[in-house]
């Protein structure tokens, strides 16, 4: 019981440090690792070693993937490729189902681009579509936000799910995480869409518009990018690395479906996440414009590194926290206790949801929860490849439950959509709750089939 009490206090420390004390999550997780080491009576001369090993181990496996993936996202954002993705989906799907169209746009754009940035980029397009098709702006806003949120939470190369996968030992099996993540993300996006459509016919009072002509604003945004890239050029940096990683996963299956010859060896090499994302980065170079592409490339690399740095530090600190927990008998004790209660796949969901709701950051919730549950997987019956993948999905479902006032994405959605705070709680916060519940139910059903 003392082991559980210490764990509860460590989680409380992380929450209070990040919310009340406004401490950066990196320092909060690192502090929790040190406090946990002493509280669990890990030999003092081994605490720093465990922390350093955990930090280096997690970043050694996944740090390059996070950095390269972030740089690709910056290129897509800065070159207007995200707008091309959106306009391509509109051409394919038409304008008969506006909320479904904007949801799918969000679903695709947020695979490489952070959901906050994606919403800001697509906001004027969303408002223009809402005016053209005379549909509720609140419904369109929630549909876009939940579409973005779905892939942001479940699908690598977004940093949160990548870090969770690394903590659970899935660095070499990201293809399976991507495939399952795309499915679970689609279900949760449709759950968010279902909630968004509740507002289609409602006349909701919004805050005053700052710029009334959204059609002109969208055109102005379009012109600011110069000539937009083609659909092929815009989609390639996303599709290529995902396809290579998935092929690499298929090659690695024990049944060796593609054999063991030269072709299989080449696919295995290019299917490694770092190599696959480097291929995506090379494909993204074609999007760069200007007289000096080298200078432009250096700028986006610097910006990508700046964006990736805090995520890398949080991920590394999460690895340190996990390494300390693994050095204690906590995993065995909790695993045996929870397995006897039959909690199983719901346990990581509950922990991630509690952390997300309390401190606001999805990435922190995913990193901290995955580090915490990693030692318990054997006792929870989740110590297989699919068990680990579904654990990542369960953590992701918890990590989106719920977005409210302590989450930056909540304020991006509410302010750019001109929703009053009360409206945002009814629309956006409940939508993320709906998504989280749909996500964990989907994961539970998958666990009944595959575990």
C-alpha positions as CSV (number, residue, x, y, z in Angstrom):
1,X,0.0,0.0,0.0
2,X,2.9,2.3,0.7
3,X,4.1,1.8,-2.9
4,X,0.8,3.0,-4.2
5,X,0.7,6.0,-1.9
6,X,4.1,7.1,-3.0
7,X,3.0,6.8,-6.7
8,X,-0.1,8.8,-6.0
9,X,2.0,11.5,-4.3
10,X,4.4,11.6,-7.3
11,X,1.5,12.0,-9.7
12,X,0.1,14.8,-7.5
13,X,3.5,16.4,-7.5
14,X,3.6,16.4,-11.4
15,X,0.1,17.9,-11.6
16,X,0.7,20.6,-8.9
17,X,4.2,21.5,-10.3
18,X,2.9,22.0,-13.8
19,X,-0.4,23.7,-12.9
20,X,0.0,25.7,-9.7
21,X,3.8,26.3,-9.7
22,X,3.9,26.7,-13.6
23,X,7.0,24.5,-13.7
24,X,7.9,23.2,-17.2
25,X,6.9,19.5,-17.5
26,X,10.5,18.6,-18.2
27,X,11.5,19.8,-14.7
28,X,8.4,18.4,-13.1
29,X,9.0,14.9,-14.5
30,X,12.7,15.1,-13.7
31,X,11.9,16.2,-10.2
32,X,9.4,13.4,-9.8
33,X,12.1,10.9,-10.9
34,X,14.5,12.1,-8.2
35,X,11.9,12.3,-5.5
36,X,10.6,8.8,-6.5
37,X,14.2,7.4,-6.4
38,X,14.6,8.5,-2.8
39,X,11.0,7.7,-1.7
40,X,11.3,4.2,-3.1
41,X,14.7,3.8,-1.4
42,X,16.6,3.1,-4.6
43,X,20.3,3.1,-3.6
44,X,21.4,6.8,-3.8
45,X,24.5,6.0,-5.9
46,X,22.2,4.4,-8.5
47,X,19.5,7.1,-8.8
48,X,21.3,9.4,-11.2
49,X,22.5,6.4,-13.2
50,X,18.9,5.2,-13.7
51,X,17.7,8.7,-14.5
52,X,20.5,9.2,-17.1
53,X,20.0,5.8,-18.6
54,X,16.3,6.3,-18.9
55,X,16.7,9.7,-20.5
56,X,19.3,8.6,-23.0
57,X,17.6,5.3,-23.7
58,X,14.3,6.8,-24.8
59,X,15.9,9.6,-26.9
60,X,18.4,7.2,-28.4
61,X,15.5,5.2,-29.8
62,X,13.1,7.9,-30.8
63,X,14.7,11.4,-30.6
64,X,15.7,11.6,-34.2
65,X,12.2,10.5,-35.3
66,X,10.6,13.3,-33.3
67,X,13.1,16.0,-34.6
68,X,12.8,14.9,-38.3
69,X,9.0,14.6,-38.1
70,X,8.7,18.1,-36.6
71,X,10.8,19.6,-39.4
72,X,8.6,17.9,-42.0
73,X,5.6,19.4,-40.3
74,X,7.1,22.9,-40.3
75,X,7.8,22.6,-44.1
76,X,4.2,21.6,-44.8
77,X,3.0,24.4,-42.7
78,X,5.3,27.1,-44.1
79,X,4.9,26.3,-47.8
80,X,1.1,26.2,-47.9
81,X,1.1,22.4,-48.4
82,X,-1.5,22.1,-45.5
83,X,-3.8,24.4,-47.6
84,X,-3.3,22.2,-50.6
85,X,-4.2,19.1,-48.5
86,X,-7.4,20.9,-47.4
87,X,-8.4,22.0,-50.9
88,X,-7.7,18.6,-52.4
89,X,-10.1,17.0,-49.9
90,X,-12.8,19.6,-50.7
91,X,-12.4,18.8,-54.4
92,X,-12.7,15.1,-53.8
93,X,-15.6,15.1,-51.4
94,X,-17.4,18.2,-52.6
95,X,-19.5,20.4,-50.3
96,X,-22.5,18.3,-49.6
97,X,-21.3,17.3,-46.1
98,X,-19.3,20.3,-44.8
99,X,-18.7,19.0,-41.3
100,X,-17.5,15.6,-42.6
101,X,-15.2,17.3,-45.1
102,X,-13.6,19.6,-42.6
103,X,-13.2,16.7,-40.1
104,X,-11.3,14.7,-42.7
105,X,-9.2,17.7,-43.6
106,X,-8.2,18.0,-39.9
107,X,-7.6,14.2,-39.7
108,X,-5.1,14.4,-42.5
109,X,-3.4,17.7,-41.7
110,X,-2.6,16.8,-38.1
111,X,-0.6,13.7,-38.9
112,X,2.5,15.8,-39.5
113,X,1.3,19.3,-38.2
114,X,0.6,20.0,-34.5
115,X,-3.1,20.3,-33.9
116,X,-2.8,23.9,-32.6
117,X,-0.9,25.1,-35.7
118,X,-3.2,23.1,-38.0
119,X,-6.3,24.8,-36.5
120,X,-4.8,28.3,-36.9
121,X,-3.8,27.5,-40.5
122,X,-7.2,26.1,-41.5
123,X,-9.4,28.5,-39.4
124,X,-10.1,31.1,-42.2
125,X,-10.8,28.2,-44.7
126,X,-13.3,26.7,-42.2
127,X,-15.1,30.0,-41.7
128,X,-15.3,30.7,-45.4
129,X,-16.8,27.2,-46.0
130,X,-19.3,27.7,-43.1
131,X,-20.5,31.0,-44.7
132,X,-20.6,29.6,-48.2
133,X,-22.7,26.6,-47.2
134,X,-24.7,28.4,-44.5
135,X,-23.9,26.0,-41.7
136,X,-23.2,26.5,-38.0
137,X,-19.7,27.9,-37.3
138,X,-19.7,26.0,-34.0
139,X,-20.4,22.7,-35.7
140,X,-17.6,23.3,-38.3
141,X,-15.2,24.4,-35.6
142,X,-15.8,21.3,-33.4
143,X,-15.6,19.0,-36.5
144,X,-12.2,20.5,-37.5
145,X,-10.8,20.5,-33.9
146,X,-11.8,16.9,-33.3
147,X,-10.5,15.7,-36.6
148,X,-7.1,17.4,-35.9
149,X,-7.1,16.1,-32.3
150,X,-7.7,12.5,-33.4
151,X,-4.5,11.9,-35.4
152,X,-2.5,14.2,-33.1
153,X,-3.2,11.8,-30.3
154,X,-3.0,8.4,-31.9
155,X,-0.8,8.5,-35.1
156,X,3.0,8.8,-35.3
157,X,5.0,10.8,-36.3
158,X,3.2,13.1,-33.9
159,X,5.5,13.2,-30.9
160,X,3.1,12.1,-28.2
161,X,2.2,8.7,-29.6
162,X,5.8,8.2,-30.7
163,X,7.1,8.8,-27.2
164,X,4.5,6.5,-25.7
165,X,5.4,3.8,-28.2
166,X,9.1,4.2,-27.4
167,X,8.4,3.9,-23.6
168,X,6.6,0.7,-24.3
169,X,9.4,-0.8,-26.4
170,X,7.8,-0.3,-29.8
171,X,10.5,1.7,-31.6
172,X,11.0,-1.0,-34.2
173,X,7.3,-1.6,-34.6
174,X,5.9,1.8,-35.4
175,X,4.2,0.6,-38.5
176,X,1.8,-1.4,-36.4
177,X,1.2,1.6,-34.2
178,X,0.5,3.7,-37.2
179,X,-2.0,1.2,-38.8
180,X,-3.9,0.7,-35.6
181,X,-3.6,4.4,-34.7
182,X,-5.2,5.5,-38.1
183,X,-8.2,3.2,-37.4
184,X,-8.7,4.3,-33.8
185,X,-8.2,7.9,-34.7
186,X,-10.8,7.6,-37.5
187,X,-13.3,6.2,-35.0
188,X,-12.7,9.0,-32.6
189,X,-12.8,11.6,-35.4
190,X,-16.2,10.3,-36.3
191,X,-17.3,10.4,-32.7
192,X,-16.3,14.1,-32.6
193,X,-18.1,14.7,-35.8
194,X,-21.2,13.1,-34.3
195,X,-21.1,15.6,-31.4
196,X,-20.3,18.5,-33.8
197,X,-23.4,17.8,-35.8
198,X,-25.6,18.3,-32.8
199,X,-24.8,22.1,-33.2
200,X,-25.6,22.2,-37.0
201,X,-29.1,23.6,-36.6
202,X,-28.5,25.6,-33.4
203,X,-28.4,29.4,-33.5
204,X,-25.5,30.1,-31.0
205,X,-24.4,33.6,-30.2
206,X,-20.7,34.1,-30.9
207,X,-18.3,36.8,-30.0
208,X,-18.0,39.7,-32.5
209,X,-15.9,39.2,-35.7
210,X,-12.7,41.1,-35.9
211,X,-12.5,40.6,-39.7
212,X,-15.9,40.1,-41.2
213,X,-15.0,38.9,-44.7
214,X,-13.7,35.4,-44.2
215,X,-13.7,34.6,-48.0
216,X,-11.3,37.6,-48.6
217,X,-9.3,36.5,-45.6
218,X,-8.9,32.9,-47.0
219,X,-7.8,34.3,-50.3
220,X,-5.3,36.6,-48.6
221,X,-3.9,33.6,-46.7
222,X,-3.7,31.6,-49.9
223,X,-1.8,34.5,-51.7
224,X,0.6,34.8,-48.8
225,X,2.0,31.4,-49.7
226,X,2.6,32.3,-53.3
227,X,1.9,29.4,-55.7
228,X,0.6,26.5,-53.7
229,X,2.3,23.1,-54.2
230,X,0.5,20.4,-56.1
231,X,-1.5,17.7,-54.3
232,X,1.1,15.1,-55.1
233,X,3.9,17.2,-53.7
234,X,1.8,18.0,-50.6
235,X,0.8,14.5,-49.8
236,X,4.1,12.7,-50.6
237,X,6.0,13.8,-47.4
238,X,3.2,12.3,-45.3
239,X,2.4,9.2,-47.3
240,X,5.9,8.1,-48.2
241,X,7.3,7.7,-44.6
242,X,4.1,6.1,-43.4
243,X,4.1,3.6,-46.3
244,X,7.8,2.8,-45.8
245,X,7.4,2.2,-42.0
246,X,4.3,0.0,-42.7
247,X,6.2,-2.0,-45.3
248,X,9.2,-2.4,-42.9
249,X,6.8,-3.8,-40.3
250,X,5.4,-6.3,-42.8
251,X,8.9,-7.4,-43.7
252,X,9.7,-8.0,-40.1
253,X,6.7,-10.3,-39.5
254,X,7.9,-13.7,-38.2
255,X,6.2,-15.4,-41.2
256,X,8.5,-13.4,-43.6
257,X,5.7,-12.6,-46.1
258,X,8.1,-10.8,-48.4
259,X,10.9,-13.3,-48.1
260,X,14.5,-12.7,-47.0
261,X,16.1,-11.6,-50.3
262,X,17.5,-8.3,-51.4
263,X,14.1,-6.6,-51.8
264,X,13.1,-7.5,-48.3
265,X,16.4,-6.3,-46.9
266,X,16.1,-2.9,-48.8
267,X,12.5,-2.5,-47.5
268,X,13.6,-3.4,-44.0
269,X,16.3,-0.7,-44.2
270,X,14.0,2.0,-45.5
271,X,11.2,0.9,-43.2
272,X,13.2,2.0,-40.1
273,X,11.4,5.1,-38.8
274,X,14.5,7.3,-39.0
275,X,15.3,6.4,-42.6
276,X,11.6,6.5,-43.6
277,X,11.2,10.0,-42.1
278,X,14.5,11.1,-43.8
279,X,12.9,10.0,-47.1
280,X,9.8,12.1,-46.2
281,X,12.1,15.0,-45.5
282,X,13.8,14.7,-48.8
283,X,10.4,14.6,-50.5
284,X,9.4,17.8,-48.6
285,X,12.4,19.7,-49.9
286,X,10.6,20.0,-53.2
287,X,8.0,22.2,-51.5
288,X,10.5,24.9,-50.6
289,X,10.5,28.0,-52.7
290,X,12.6,31.1,-53.1
291,X,15.9,31.9,-54.8
292,X,18.0,30.2,-52.1
293,X,16.4,26.9,-51.1
294,X,19.4,26.2,-48.9
295,X,18.7,29.3,-46.8
296,X,15.0,28.4,-46.6
297,X,15.8,24.9,-45.6
298,X,18.1,26.1,-42.9
299,X,15.4,28.3,-41.5
300,X,12.8,25.5,-41.3
301,X,15.4,23.2,-39.7
302,X,16.1,25.8,-37.0
303,X,12.4,26.3,-36.4
304,X,11.8,22.6,-36.3
305,X,14.6,22.0,-33.8
306,X,13.2,24.9,-31.6
307,X,9.7,23.3,-31.7
308,X,11.1,19.8,-31.1
309,X,13.4,20.7,-28.2
310,X,10.8,20.9,-25.4
311,X,9.1,17.8,-26.6
312,X,12.5,15.9,-26.6
313,X,13.2,17.1,-23.1
314,X,9.7,16.1,-21.8
315,X,10.1,12.7,-23.6
316,X,13.6,12.1,-22.1
317,X,12.4,13.1,-18.6
318,X,9.5,10.7,-19.0
319,X,12.0,8.0,-19.8
320,X,13.9,9.0,-16.6
321,X,10.7,8.8,-14.5
322,X,9.9,5.4,-16.0
323,X,13.4,4.1,-15.4
324,X,13.1,4.9,-11.7
325,X,9.7,3.2,-11.5
326,X,11.1,0.1,-13.2
327,X,13.9,-0.1,-10.5
328,X,11.2,-0.5,-7.8
329,X,8.8,-3.4,-7.0
330,X,5.9,-1.1,-7.9
331,X,5.3,-2.7,-11.3
332,X,4.9,-6.2,-9.9
333,X,2.7,-5.0,-7.0
334,X,0.4,-2.8,-9.1
335,X,0.3,-5.3,-12.0
336,X,-0.8,-8.2,-9.7
337,X,-3.3,-6.0,-7.9
338,X,-4.9,-4.5,-11.0
339,X,-4.9,-7.9,-12.9
340,X,-6.9,-9.4,-10.0
341,X,-9.4,-6.5,-10.4
342,X,-9.7,-7.2,-14.1
343,X,-9.0,-3.6,-15.0
344,X,-6.6,-4.6,-17.9
345,X,-6.6,-2.2,-20.8
346,X,-8.7,0.4,-18.9
347,X,-5.9,1.1,-16.4
348,X,-3.6,3.1,-18.7
349,X,-6.7,5.0,-20.0
350,X,-7.8,6.0,-16.5
351,X,-4.3,7.2,-15.5
352,X,-3.8,9.2,-18.8
353,X,-7.3,10.8,-18.5
354,X,-6.6,11.8,-14.9
355,X,-3.3,13.4,-15.9
356,X,-4.7,15.1,-19.0
357,X,-7.7,16.5,-17.2
358,X,-5.5,17.7,-14.3
359,X,-2.6,19.4,-16.1
360,X,-3.8,20.0,-19.7
361,X,-1.0,18.7,-21.8
362,X,-1.7,15.6,-24.0
363,X,2.0,15.0,-24.6
364,X,2.8,15.0,-20.9
365,X,-0.1,12.7,-20.2
366,X,1.1,10.2,-22.9
367,X,4.7,10.4,-21.8
368,X,4.1,10.1,-18.1
369,X,1.5,7.3,-18.3
370,X,3.5,5.2,-20.7
371,X,6.5,5.4,-18.5
372,X,4.4,4.5,-15.5
373,X,2.6,1.5,-17.0
374,X,5.6,0.0,-18.9
375,X,6.7,-2.2,-15.9
376,X,3.2,-3.5,-15.3
377,X,2.5,-4.9,-18.8
378,X,3.3,-8.6,-18.1
379,X,0.9,-8.6,-15.1
380,X,-1.8,-6.8,-17.0
381,X,-1.6,-9.4,-19.8
382,X,-0.4,-6.8,-22.3
383,X,3.2,-7.9,-22.8
384,X,2.9,-8.7,-26.5
385,X,3.4,-6.6,-29.6
386,X,-0.4,-6.0,-30.1
387,X,-0.8,-5.7,-26.3
388,X,1.7,-2.8,-26.3
389,X,0.2,-1.2,-29.3
390,X,-3.3,-1.3,-27.7
391,X,-1.8,0.1,-24.6
392,X,-0.5,3.1,-26.6
393,X,-4.0,3.5,-28.0
394,X,-5.6,3.3,-24.5
395,X,-3.2,5.9,-23.3
396,X,-4.0,8.1,-26.3
397,X,-7.7,7.8,-25.6
398,X,-7.1,8.9,-22.0
399,X,-4.7,11.7,-23.3
400,X,-7.6,13.4,-25.1
401,X,-10.0,13.2,-22.2
402,X,-10.7,16.0,-21.7
403,X,-9.6,19.4,-23.2
404,X,-10.7,22.3,-21.1
405,X,-9.4,25.6,-19.7
406,X,-5.9,24.3,-18.8
407,X,-5.2,23.1,-22.4
408,X,-3.8,25.5,-24.9
409,X,-5.8,23.8,-27.7
410,X,-9.0,24.6,-25.9
411,X,-8.2,28.3,-26.1
412,X,-7.0,28.1,-29.7
413,X,-10.3,26.5,-30.8
414,X,-12.5,28.8,-28.7
415,X,-10.8,32.1,-29.5
416,X,-10.3,31.5,-33.2
417,X,-13.9,30.3,-33.4
418,X,-15.2,33.2,-31.4
419,X,-17.0,30.9,-29.0
420,X,-17.9,32.1,-25.5
421,X,-16.2,30.0,-22.8
422,X,-19.5,28.4,-21.8
423,X,-20.2,27.4,-25.4
424,X,-16.7,26.0,-25.8
425,X,-17.2,23.8,-22.7
426,X,-20.5,22.5,-24.2
427,X,-19.1,22.0,-27.7
428,X,-15.3,21.4,-27.5
429,X,-14.8,19.9,-24.1
430,X,-17.7,17.5,-24.3
431,X,-16.6,16.6,-27.8
432,X,-13.2,15.5,-26.5
433,X,-14.9,13.5,-23.7
434,X,-17.0,11.8,-26.4
435,X,-13.8,11.1,-28.4
436,X,-12.0,9.6,-25.4
437,X,-14.9,7.3,-24.5
438,X,-15.3,6.2,-28.1
439,X,-11.5,5.6,-28.3
440,X,-11.3,3.4,-25.2
441,X,-14.4,1.4,-26.2
442,X,-12.8,0.8,-29.6
443,X,-9.5,-0.3,-28.0
444,X,-11.4,-2.6,-25.6
445,X,-13.2,-4.3,-28.5
446,X,-9.8,-4.7,-30.4
447,X,-8.3,-6.2,-27.2
448,X,-11.2,-8.8,-27.1
449,X,-10.4,-9.7,-30.7
450,X,-6.5,-9.7,-30.8
451,X,-5.4,-10.4,-27.2
